[in-house]
Amino acid sequence: MSRHLAMRRAAQSGADAMVERLRELVSYESPPGDRRRLAACAELLAGWGEAVLGRPPRRIVHDGLPHLLWPATDQTVLLLAHFDTVWPAHTIESWPFQVTGAVATGPGVCDMKAGIVQMLAALGLLADTSRVGLLLTCDEESGSGTSRSLIEEQARRSGAVLVGEPSTPEGHLKVARKGGSVYRLTAHGRAAHAGVEPHRGVNATVEAAHQVLALAALGGASGAGAPAGTTVTPTLLAAGTTTNTVPESASLAVDVRAWTRAELDRVDAAIRALAPRTPGATLSVDGGVNRYPMSPDVALPLLELAQAAAKDLGLTPPDGVPAPGASDANFTAALGVPTLDGLGGVGGGAHARGEYVDVGLMPDRTALLAALIERLLAEPVPGPGR
């Protein structure tokens, strides 16, 4: 039996164990910012990771948020994943983990707990993990505020970064991602009695409404020179204090996505140049570019290796596609470090109640990841981290 066939069969023999491990991991809810639940989930993963890597993790806590790092001395490959999900505590009570046929559902099952289970199983298939680092963070869904520097530090000392975010529902890997920006625009007005003398006030809600329309004009084909695909989306909106008071303040959150660095910079400049439309109102802007786009040039060499590894295993080589969402791969790619994303579970519906993963494909995707790591250990891809 060939080594690759043996690797694939070993992964298949662990299929049931992977499903049970996924069930347990999903049961450990890990909402953004929930320090107690994130810590409990981290402890579970710390034990699993130590068992397969033979070394304990470094527990890195920032603002009470626990990240787990297993660094390698000569780090040829970094495996990167996050264990926080978008789901609030107690979601599991109304939406428990469930498997129907080959499809598993549950909060965070696809984004991205299946990817973590597959990563750990892939490490267990390798004869030598001494040059493989593993980083599991817990704040990706809230912007990676406390983990970004750690991610970038580990990427710089790595030859390649493999990210366990889910693939597309068709099983395609992700070779490009939009960049993203986050803003909070605040309109400042003047309070007054809404019924007795509204004319003495400066209505911040009205000013915010003007700005919503101005922001909408910055994205897509409607913006001045904006290419299709650039989105500028007003999201959270809050204003006022009581129903009979002219609002003196209104705040508006804005989500921006674009395929190029130049587009993010263009929208950033436009947002900072917004002018108030309501007499007497003023504006302030907080936030900015959160992560620049992931360019295909850092991913395509790794995609070729993944496709070759798939052939070795007797699998159909995966395609590489752009993905509109952002991930921590954006950070590592922006450093020029070879990065390939979408190596996690095959599924879809992320951030929705229909979130699912195909557990029948988990063994083959695990074998693919293990075979890709082996190739990188044998022939590292040149990059700034080496």
C-alpha positions in Angstrom: 0.0 0.0 0.0 1.4 3.5 -0.9 2.1 6.0 1.8 -0.6 8.3 0.5 -3.2 5.6 0.3 -2.4 4.6 3.8 -2.7 8.2 5.0 -6.2 8.5 3.4 -7.3 5.2 4.9 -6.0 6.2 8.3 -8.1 9.4 8.0 -11.2 7.5 7.0 -10.8 5.1 9.9 -11.0 8.1 12.2 -14.3 9.4 10.7 -16.5 8.5 13.6 -14.1 9.9 16.1 -13.9 13.2 14.2 -17.7 13.6 14.3 -17.8 12.9 18.0 -15.0 15.4 18.6 -16.9 17.9 16.5 -20.0 17.3 18.6 -18.1 18.0 21.8 -16.4 21.1 20.4 -19.7 22.6 19.3 -21.2 21.9 22.7 -18.5 24.2 24.2 -20.1 27.4 23.1 -17.6 30.2 22.4 -19.4 33.6 21.8 -17.4 36.7 21.0 -16.0 38.3 24.2 -17.4 35.7 26.5 -14.3 35.2 28.6 -15.6 32.3 30.7 -16.9 30.2 27.8 -13.9 31.0 25.6 -11.6 29.9 28.4 -13.5 26.6 28.8 -13.3 26.0 25.1 -9.6 26.9 25.1 -8.9 24.3 27.8 -10.6 21.6 25.8 -8.5 22.5 22.7 -5.3 22.8 24.7 -5.7 19.1 25.8 -6.4 17.9 22.3 -3.5 19.9 20.8 -1.0 18.8 23.4 -2.0 15.1 22.9 -1.4 15.3 19.1 1.7 17.6 19.1 3.4 16.2 22.2 3.9 19.7 23.7 1.8 22.0 25.7 0.5 25.3 24.2 1.5 28.8 25.2 -1.6 30.4 26.7 -1.6 34.0 25.6 -4.3 36.1 27.2 -5.0 39.6 26.1 -7.9 41.6 27.7 -9.0 38.3 29.3 -9.3 36.6 25.9 -7.3 33.3 25.6 -5.3 32.4 22.5 -3.4 29.1 22.1 -0.1 28.8 20.4 2.1 25.8 19.7 5.2 27.4 18.2 7.8 25.4 16.3 11.5 26.2 16.5 12.1 26.1 12.8 8.5 26.9 11.7 8.0 25.8 8.1 4.2 25.7 8.3 1.8 27.6 10.5 -1.8 26.2 10.9 -4.1 29.1 11.7 -7.7 28.8 13.0 -10.2 30.5 15.4 -12.5 28.9 17.9 -14.8 31.8 18.6 -18.2 31.8 16.8 -20.8 34.5 16.1 -23.4 32.7 18.2 -24.6 34.0 21.6 -24.6 31.8 24.7 -27.4 29.3 25.0 -27.9 29.0 21.2 -27.1 25.3 21.6 -30.2 24.9 23.7 -32.5 25.7 20.8 -30.2 24.5 18.1 -28.2 21.5 19.2 -25.6 19.7 17.2 -27.2 17.2 14.9 -26.2 14.9 12.1 -28.6 13.9 9.4 -27.1 11.6 6.8 -23.7 13.2 6.1 -24.8 16.7 7.1 -24.0 18.1 10.5 -25.6 21.4 11.8 -25.1 23.4 14.9 -23.7 26.8 16.0 -20.2 27.2 14.6 -20.1 23.7 13.1 -18.8 25.1 9.8 -17.3 28.4 10.8 -15.0 27.0 11.9 -15.0 24.2 14.4 -15.0 21.5 11.8 -11.8 23.0 10.5 -10.1 22.8 13.9 -11.1 19.1 14.2 -9.7 18.4 10.8 -6.4 20.3 11.6 -5.8 18.2 14.7 -6.6 15.0 12.9 -4.3 15.9 10.1 -1.5 16.6 12.6 -2.1 13.1 14.0 -1.4 11.6 10.5 2.1 13.2 10.3 5.2 11.4 11.3 7.0 14.6 12.3 5.3 17.8 13.5 8.4 19.5 14.9 8.4 22.2 12.2 4.6 22.8 12.3 3.2 25.5 14.4 -0.5 25.8 15.4 -2.3 29.0 16.5 -5.9 29.0 17.7 -7.3 32.4 18.3 -10.6 33.5 19.9 -11.5 36.9 18.6 -11.6 36.6 14.8 -15.4 37.1 14.6 -15.0 40.4 16.4 -12.1 41.7 14.3 -9.0 40.0 15.7 -8.2 43.0 17.8 -6.2 41.1 20.5 -4.8 38.4 18.2 -3.6 40.3 15.1 -0.1 41.1 16.3 0.3 37.4 17.4 -0.9 36.2 14.0 1.5 38.5 12.2 4.4 37.6 14.5 3.9 33.9 13.8 3.4 34.4 10.1 6.6 36.3 9.7 8.6 33.3 11.1 6.8 30.8 9.0 7.3 29.6 5.4 3.6 29.2 4.7 0.3 29.7 6.5 -2.6 27.2 6.0 -5.9 28.6 7.3 -8.7 26.3 8.4 -11.7 28.4 7.5 -14.4 26.5 5.6 -14.1 25.8 1.9 -16.9 26.7 -0.5 -19.9 24.3 -0.5 -18.4 22.9 -3.7 -15.1 22.2 -1.9 -13.1 24.9 -3.5 -10.2 26.5 -1.7 -9.9 30.2 -1.2 -7.1 32.1 -3.0 -8.3 35.7 -2.6 -10.4 37.6 -0.1 -11.8 41.1 0.1 -10.4 43.5 2.5 -12.5 45.1 5.1 -12.9 48.4 7.1 -15.1 49.2 10.0 -16.2 52.7 11.0 -18.4 54.5 13.5 -19.8 57.8 12.3 -21.3 60.0 15.0 -23.5 63.0 14.3 -23.5 65.6 17.0 -26.5 67.9 17.3 -28.3 69.8 20.0 -31.1 68.6 22.3 -34.4 70.5 22.6 -38.0 69.7 23.5 -39.4 67.8 20.5 -42.9 69.2 21.0 -42.5 72.7 22.5 -39.5 74.1 20.6 -38.0 71.6 18.2 -36.6 74.5 16.2 -34.1 75.2 18.9 -32.6 71.8 18.5 -30.2 70.3 15.9 -31.5 66.9 15.0 -28.7 64.3 15.0 -31.1 61.6 13.6 -31.8 63.7 10.5 -28.1 64.3 10.0 -27.5 60.5 10.3 -30.1 59.9 7.7 -28.3 62.2 5.3 -25.1 60.4 5.9 -26.7 57.0 5.3 -27.6 58.1 1.8 -24.1 59.6 1.3 -22.4 56.4 2.3 -24.6 54.3 0.0 -23.3 56.3 -3.0 -19.7 55.3 -2.2 -20.0 51.6 -3.0 -20.5 49.5 -6.1 -21.1 51.0 -9.5 -22.9 54.0 -8.0 -19.7 55.3 -6.4 -17.4 57.7 -8.3 -15.1 55.2 -10.1 -16.0 52.4 -7.7 -15.8 49.0 -9.3 -18.5 46.4 -8.8 -17.8 44.4 -5.7 -17.0 47.4 -3.4 -19.7 47.5 -0.7 -20.3 50.3 1.8 -23.0 49.1 4.1 -24.5 51.1 7.0 -25.3 48.6 9.8 -25.9 49.5 13.4 -27.8 52.7 14.1 -28.5 54.4 17.5 -29.9 57.8 18.3 -31.7 59.8 20.9 -32.6 59.5 24.5 -36.4 59.9 24.9 -39.3 60.1 22.4 -39.9 63.8 23.2 -36.4 65.1 22.8 -34.6 66.2 19.7 -31.7 63.8 19.5 -28.3 65.5 20.2 -26.3 62.4 19.1 -26.7 59.6 16.6 -24.1 56.9 15.8 -23.9 54.8 12.7 -21.7 51.7 12.1 -20.4 51.2 8.6 -19.0 48.0 7.0 -16.8 48.4 3.9 -15.5 45.5 1.7 -13.3 45.8 -1.4 -11.1 43.6 -3.6 -8.1 46.0 -3.7 -6.1 48.1 -1.3 -6.7 51.2 -3.5 -10.4 50.8 -3.1 -10.3 50.6 0.7 -8.1 53.6 0.8 -10.4 55.5 -1.6 -13.5 54.8 0.6 -11.5 55.6 3.7 -10.6 59.1 2.4 -14.2 59.6 1.2 -15.7 58.7 4.6 -13.3 61.0 6.4 -14.2 63.8 4.1 -18.0 63.6 4.7 -19.5 66.9 5.5 -22.6 67.6 7.7 -25.8 68.5 5.8 -27.9 69.8 8.8 -27.2 73.3 9.9 -25.4 73.3 13.3 -24.5 69.6 13.1 -21.0 68.2 13.2 -19.6 64.8 12.4 -16.8 62.6 13.9 -15.4 59.4 12.5 -13.7 56.5 14.3 -12.3 53.3 12.9 -10.6 52.6 9.6 -9.1 49.8 7.5 -9.2 46.6 9.5 -7.5 44.3 7.0 -6.3 44.7 3.4 -7.3 42.2 0.7 -5.7 38.8 0.3 -4.1 38.7 -3.2 -4.0 35.5 -5.3 -0.3 35.7 -5.9 0.4 34.6 -2.3 -2.0 31.6 -2.6 -1.5 30.2 -6.1 1.8 28.4 -5.4 0.2 26.7 -2.4 -2.9 25.8 -4.4 -0.7 24.0 -7.0 0.8 22.0 -4.1 -2.6 21.2 -2.7 -3.8 20.0 -6.1 -0.7 17.8 -6.5 -1.3 16.4 -3.0 -4.9 15.6 -3.9 -3.7 13.6 -6.9 -1.3 11.7 -4.7 -4.3 10.7 -2.5 -6.5 9.8 -5.5 -8.8 12.8 -4.9 -10.2 15.3 -7.3 -7.9 18.3 -7.2 -9.7 21.3 -5.6 -10.2 24.5 -7.5 -9.2 27.9 -6.1 -11.7 30.7 -6.0 -12.0 34.3 -4.6 -14.1 34.7 -1.5 -15.9 38.0 -0.6 -15.6 37.6 3.1 -12.5 38.4 5.1 -10.5 36.2 7.5 -7.2 36.2 9.4 -5.7 35.0 6.1 -5.8 38.7 5.0 -3.3 39.6 7.7 -0.7 36.9 6.8 -1.2 37.5 3.0 -0.6 41.2 3.4 2.8 40.4 4.8 3.6 38.5 1.6 3.8 35.1 3.4 2.4 32.3 1.2 -1.1 31.7 2.4 -3.9 29.3 1.5 -7.4 29.5 2.9 -10.5 27.4 2.9 -8.8 24.2 4.1 -11.5 23.5 6.7 -14.8 21.8 6.5 -16.9 21.6 3.3 -20.1 23.3 4.0 -21.9 26.6 4.0 -24.5 28.9 5.6 -21.9 30.5 7.9 -23.4 33.0 10.4 -26.9 31.6 9.7 -29.2 29.0 11.4 -28.7 26.9 8.3 -24.9 26.6 8.9 -23.8 23.0 8.0 -20.8 20.9 7.2 -20.5 17.6 5.3 -19.0 15.2 7.8 -18.7 12.6 5.1 -15.9 14.7 3.5 -14.0 15.4 6.7 -11.6 12.4 6.4 -10.6 13.2 2.8 -10.1 16.9 3.6 -8.1 15.9 6.6 -5.8 13.7 4.5 -5.5 16.5 1.9 -4.3 18.9 4.6 -1.8 16.3 6.0 -0.4 15.6 2.5 -0.1 19.3 1.8 1.8 19.8 5.0 4.1 17.0 4.1 4.9 18.5 0.8 5.7 21.9 2.4 8.0 20.2 4.9 9.8 18.5 2.1 10.0 21.5 -0.2 9.2 24.8 1.5 7.8 27.6 -0.6 10.1 30.6 -0.7 8.8 33.6 1.1 9.8 36.4 3.5 9.2 34.1 6.5 12.1 31.8 5.4 
